[in-house]
Amino acid sequence: MKRNIFAVGMLLAFSAALWSCSSSDDKTPDLDQVLDKETVATEAASLAAAVEEITSSPGFELITMSESGSSVKEGTEEDGSDERFSLAQSITLEDIKGVYDYILPAKDEESNTKMGYGFWHNAFDRVDDSEFFEINLPQEKAERPWKLYVEEDDDAELENNFHIKASEYNSSTETNNDGIKFDYMLNADLSIEEEDAGNIIVDWTLDMPGFKMSDEEMLDDEMPGSGMTWTYMSEFGLDNGYSVGHDFILGETVEFAYNLKKDEEVLFMEEVKFNRGSEEDYDADYEYALTIGNIKIVKKSSSDEYEVYRDGQLEEDAVIEILEEEDDATKNDEDEGEFDEDESEDAFCRGGFDIKITFTNDDGTEDVVILSELLGEDTLNDLDEIFSSMYDMYFVKNLVDRVAREAYRENTQQNFGE
């Protein structure tokens, strides 16, 4: 498969509407406090501190893992395709449950699992029964899944100190005269050296009624929009109580959100609810919101103005202006209504635009806030890296799913031989 169906589906929505941000806060509102530059700066500093804690946690490298650090070799499984969409198999937890250990090669001994040119047919042995899908492997391999099936000189010195325990797993594709349906679910706890390293949840479905193309054609051609429904949710909970998540719905409407939380408290969220227009009438209704801490900026298509809220109370003396690079603004005007493969141009947290807030003081003077300047370049870059990783998690696709397929093949062969 030459194209990741997931990225294509996401981009259909990204090209249709401006992204957004929203959040909630449990703080008791102080109605006597005036929303001003200092208040915004305080909330921005709190968010920046939270992002710094996330980036220093063990789970950060797992969230943001990407192919950029890999060395993909021709003929290996990792060639840009996505085997989750295979029409030939469906894998459930029942098919793969058990404990699987990474095969650590013994010194000066040939492993019967190794194939030519240093690559392996199988990298895991089923060593025990379990009601879960459990994987034990070296942390060094977990952090570089492109090395899973490649033997290296120091592999014999490694320990299986990285543990994945999936309590839910399903990857199934159904195709018939009604079209194609795909369903995927993963809920897994991670630990390193028996210490909690986080939890991953990925839950998404795709329904394309009337779609009957072959597997390869499905990925090479434009995905149809009519009648298609898409729901997606991913969340990574870190060991320090923070979590980052992404929610997405594409159908008759588009609903979209990024979030960053501390326990159950939302610190940052970017969301949109968008009713798509027709080809004849591209303009569509939407609701846009950006929230940092207890400050929420709202824009609706029914109004020309942005609204600013603090703890749910409308602030009359704050004016919002969206700032774009001149070239970006011109490009957005020219490309309106067209398919755009770079969704990062449409989101504040992806560096697509900036936000200027002007406060009018009681004495008539004005204070101006540029949101990117308050958060700082490092925080914005980290948010971009985190959120851009959440809608096609490399760690899940290239480690958990690959081992699941290996376990499924091995179990199927054993059952067939019994």
N, C-alpha and C positions, 0 to 999 in steps of 0.2 A: 504494500500500500504506500503510495508515494505522498500521500497528504494526510495529515492528522485530521480526522473528521471532527474531533472536538474543537480544534482551533477554528475551523471553518464555521461551525455552528455558532460559536461565540461571536465571531466577527460580523455575522449577519445582523446581530443586534447592536453591536458597537457602532456600526456605520449608520444606524437609524436614529440615534438620539444622543443627547448630551448626558454624560454620566453625572452622578450626584453624590451627596454626602448627607448623613443624618446620624443623630446619636441621642442617647437618653442619659440622665444622671439622677442618682438618688438623693442628691444634696437638697436640704431644705432651702428654698429660695429666700434670699434677703431682699425684699422688695424696696428697701431704702437705698440699696447699693446701686449706683449708676453704672451702666455699661460704658466703659471707657477703654482707652488704650492699655492701661495697666491691667485691667481685667482680662483682656484678650491675651496679653503677654503672659499672664500667670497660667492660663489654660494651655497655651502653646508650650510653655516650659514643662508642664506636667506631662503632656503628650511626648515631648522629646525625651524626657527621662524614662518613660515607659518603653519607648522604642529602643533606647540604649540598653535597658535590661533584657529585652527580647534578643537583641543581637549578641549579647554576651552569654546566652544560654546554650546548652548543648544541642537543643533542637533547631536552632537557627540555621545551621548548615544543612540539616535535613530538609527544612522548608524550602530553602533557596537553591538546592542542588540543581544543576543544569548540565546540559550536554557540553557546555563550553569548556569544561575541565576534562572531558573524556577524550579518548583516542579511539574513535569508532573504526573498526577494521572491516574491510569488505568481506562479505560472506558470513558475518556474525548476525545474530538476531537483531542487534541494535543498529538498524540502518535507516531509521526515520519512520518505519512502519509502526502500526499500532495493532497488535494481535488481539487486543480485547474485542475487536469488531469481527472476529472470525465467524463466518456463518456456519462453520462446521462443528462447533462445540459450545457447550454451556458448562460452566464450572460453578458448583455450589460448595458451601462449607462441608457438606456431607461427603463430597467427592474427595476432599483433600485434608480432612481433619487428621491430626496426628502431630508428632514432633519430628522435625527435620533438622539434622545437623549438617553443617558445612563439612565437606570432606577435606581434612587437612592432610596433605601428602606426607608420608613417612620419609625420613632421610634415606637416600640411596635406594629407594624402592620405587618401582613403577606402579602407578595406580591403574587398575583395569578400567577406570572410568575415563582416562585421558585419551584424547584423540590426537591426530597429527597437528603439527605446527603450534603446539602449546595450548590448544583449545580443548575444552572438555565437553563430552556429551552431557554428563550429569555432574552437578556440583554438590548435591545434597543426598544424604541417606535418611530414610525413614527409620527412626530408632525407637520410637515408643508410640503408644496409643494416647489419644487426648480427645476431648470434646471440642477442642479449639484447633485452629491452624497455627502451629508454633514453629518459628524459624530461629535457629541458633547459628550465628556466623561471627567472624571477627569484625570488630568495629572498623578496621581498615578497609574491609571489603564492603561493608554497609555504606560507608561514606564515599566509595568509588565503585558503584555497582557495575560499571563498564568493565571492571576487572574480575567479576564473579567467575567467569568461565575461562579465565586466563591464569595459568600457573606462573608464579613469580618465584625468584630464588629464595626469598625469605618467608614463603608461605608456611613452611614447617614450624616456624617460630611463633606463629600466630595462635591466639586462643579464641574460642567461640564465646566471646564475652558480650555480644550484642544480641538481644532477644526481642523478637516480634511475636505478639500473641493476639491473633485475630479472633474475636468472638462472633463476628459476622463477615461473611464473604459470599458474593454472588457476582458472576459475570456471564451474562447470557444474551444471545442475539436470536431473535425469532423472525423468520421471514416466511411469508405465505402470500396468498392472493390479495390479502388486505394491506400488504406493505411490509415494512420493517420496524421491529421494536427492539430496543436495546435497554438492558437494565443492569446497573452496577451498584454494588454496595460493599464498603469496607469499613470496619470498625476495629481498630487495632491499638493495643498498648505497646509502648516501646520502653526498653530498659537497657542501660549500659552498666556492666559490672554490678548487676542486681540493683541499680539505682534507677528510679523513675526518670525517663527521658521525654515523656510526653504521650499524647494520644492523637491518632489520626482518624478522621471520619471523612469518607467520600461517598456521596449518595447522589446518583444521577440516572435519569431515564431519557430516552429519545424515542419518539414515535413518529414515523414518516408514512402515513397511510398512502397507499397507491404507488409506493416507490418499489420498483422491481428490478433495478439494475444489478449487475454483477458486483461482487465485492470490490474488485479493483476499479471498475467504472464509478462506483459510488464515491470513491475518494478522489478521483481525478476530475470530476465534473462539479459544477456549482450545485450546492445543496438546495433543494426546493424549499420555498418558504410557505407555500399554501398548505394549510392543514397540519403543518409540522408543530409538534409540541416538544419542548425541551425543558427539563428541570434539573438543576445542579446545585449541590451544596458541598462545600469542603470546609473542614475546620481542623486546625492543629492546636491542641492544647499543650502548653509547655509546662515543665515541672515547677516553674516559679509562679504559677497561677494565671499567667497571661495566656490569651488565645487570640488567634487570628483566623478570620473566616471569609468565605465568599459564598453568596447566594445568587442564583440566576434562574429566571423563568422566561422562556420564549414561547409565545403562542399567539393568541389574539391580542395579548398585551405583553409588554416586556417589563419585568420587575427585576431589579438588580441591586446588589449591596455588597460592599466590603465592610468588614468590621474588625475592630481591635478592642479586646475586653480585658479587664482585670477581674477574675472570678466572674460574677454576673453583671458587673458594672461596665457599660459601654463607654469607652474612652474616645473612640473615633468610629465613624461609619460613613460610608459613601453609598448612596442608593438612588434609584430612580424608579418611578412607575410611569410607563409610557404606553399610550394607545397608538399603535401604528396607523399612519394614514394610508390611503390608497395610492396607486400610481398616478391617478389624476389629481389627487389632493394630498401632496406629500406632508404638508403641515399636520401635526397631530398633537393631541393633548398630552401633557406631561406634568409631572411634579418632581421638582429637584430640591435637594436639601444637602447641606454640608454642616457637620457638627464637630466641634472640638470641645470636649468637656461639656459645660452647661450652655455653650453658645451655639446656636443653630441658625444657619442661613437658608432661607427657603425661596424658591422661585417656582411659580406655576405659569403655565402657558396662558391662563386666563388673565394674567396681570403683566404689565410692562415693568414692574418694579420688583426688586428683591426685598424680602422682609428679614429682619434680624430679631431673634428671640434670645432672651436670657432666662433660664429656668422656666420656660414656657410663656414668659411675659414679652409681649411685643415692645420693641424699643424703637421709638419714633425718630430719634436723633442720630441714627446710623445709616449711612448710604453705602451701597455695595456697587463696585465696578469690577467687571471681569477684564483681566489684562492678558493679552496674547501677543506673542511676537508678531511683527507685521507680516512676515512671510506666512506664518501659520494662519493668521486671520484671513489673508487673501486666499490661501489654499482651501480653507474651510468653506468660504463663500463659493468658490468654484466647484468644489466637490459635493455640495449639498445634494443629498439623495443618492449618491453613488457609493458603491462598495469601497470601503477603505480598510486596508489590511493592517494599519497601524493604529490600534485602538487607544494607545497611550496618549494620543493627541487630544483625547476627549475627557481627560480626568485630571483633577487637581493633584491627587495623590500619585499620579503617574507623571507629573511634570508637564501636563498638557497646557495648563494655563495658570495664572496667578489670580489672587483676589486682593483687592484694595478696599479697605474700610475707612470711611471718613466719619469722624465723630464731631458734632457741633456742641461746643461747650456753652455753659450758661452765659458767659460773657461775649458770645458770638465768635470766638476763635475756633479754629478747627485743628484736630489731631488726625494724622493719617497713619494707617497701619497697612503694611504689605505683608501678607500672611507668610509667604515663603521666607522672608527675612526674619520673622519671629521664630519659625521652626528651625531654620538653618539648613544648609545644603546637605549635611550628613544625614539628618533626619529624613528629609525628603527622598534622598537616594535610597535609604534603607526601606522606607515605606514602598517605594516603587519596586524594589527588589522582592520584598515579601509578597505584595499583592499580585505582582506579575507572575509569581510562581504558583499561586493558589488555584488557577483554573486548568492546569494540566500538570499535576504534581509528578515531577521526574522520579522522586524516590519511590512513589507508589507504582508507577508504570514500569519502571526498569529494575525494581527489586522485588517487591511483594508479588506483583502480577507475573513476573517471569518465573519465580519459584513456584507459584501456584500452578502455572502451566506444566512445569517439570513434574511436580507432585501428581498432577492429574494424569499425565502420560504414563508415569511409572505405575500408579495405582490401576489405571485402566488395563495395562499390559498384564499385571499380576492377576487381576480378576478374570481376564480373558483366558489365562492359562490354567485357571483352577477348574 
